[in-house]
Amino acid sequence: MNETDSIDQPEIKRRPWWQRVPLTLQIVIALILAIAVGIALGGGNPSSANEALIKNLAIPAELVLKALRALAPPLILVAVLHTFMTANIPGTAGRRLAVLLFTNTTVAILIGLLVANVLHPGTWGRLTVPGGTTTSAEQKFDPWGLIQDAVPKAILEPLVNNNVIQLIVIALSFGIVLRAIKSEMVAQGKNSYQPIEDVISILFEAVIRILNWVIALVPLAVFGIVASTVAKEGFEPFISLAAFIVAVLIALALQACYYLTRVNFGSWVKPLNFLRGGSDAFLMAFSTSSSGATMPVTFEVLQEKIGLRESSAALGSLVGANFNNDGTALYEAMSALFISQVLGQHLNIGQQFLVILTSIFASVGAANIPNAGLVTMTLVFTSVGLPTQYIAVLVTVDWFLDRCRTAINVMGDMTVSALLDGKKPHSQGKF
Ligand code: ASP
């Protein structure tokens, strides 16, 4: 279940009207206002009198970005710990699930990198970061250095330095150990693991709540960054972003084709029935940008409409959804490559390998709520020395691309369920 469900519902009634306007609508209004203000401030030819104002317009985006960077490591840490502590996965099915999740996510990232390498969306236009300076530390890929650096000097070091590899080492170590301790205690009929599990759940909820505050500021950040970009450079930077949108949509469509092929050859479900039966879940994912909020619908359509066995439906939609965010992984890898192309900073094979590795974990750590991918993307960027300031520019298109990648995240969970259900038909489906 989506951890925020229980806390969001009662709040809705108490919210003032302006907070009840859907986030997407707020962002669209912010975009329209920003374009008008950007044109009024110069539309590509700003006068020197407006220079300071234009620069300061980028401040909200810088603050949002700083908050995202700060939240990323604790989010990944508690998300991984939370999943290890609470997920209920039976042995063999668990191993199959892990293999399926890993292959699907790797394929998604490879598709993303392939499309970005072929189309080169970052070279279609000119894109600069308004306000901030871009410090891009060109990094060489050094696998031995990576191994040498994998263990932090102190447990809290990766949280402070945003070092994703070290963070993963810490999160996995504690996750595996806590899980083992819990299993031993359960076998002995003890429940003294419960307080730790509760603390982890509460911390996870707390990080998500703070994340929701930051996300509430996104319309303001979008307003500032678009207004200052239009004022300084006119509309040319948006050509580059349009190219990026096209590239991401092509890659997501290819990933959907990959799922349908796997469903066709690896399960008894017919791809057309999969699409028709799953349409409610895809639409819900697209309209909410949250695979967590879509979870109950995904579970239901898998059982009721597609006709999978309850156990496979539950493993893919309820358990898999916590780890499995293929659309997010694809998007994070493509964003890194896109920005490297914008900067003319070529990422070699080694660095792209690092992008694959970090995107896998960044997608596992991305909570299944709107815009969560943006948070963990900061770690992917840092791992290959790309300036995270550019993520502020991606915020302007994230409201749309998030919807599309969320639909793919959900389709990925459903594919895993269908594959776990196997080739022997189970005939309760409506189609
Ligand atoms: N919104 C996505 C989801 O809920 C996560 C992301 O931001 O990529 O699945």
Residues whose N, C-alpha, C, O or C-beta is under 5 A from the ligand:
A	BS01	LIG	S289 S290 S291 G292 T328 A367 N368 I369 P370 N371 A372 G373 L374 D402 T406 N409
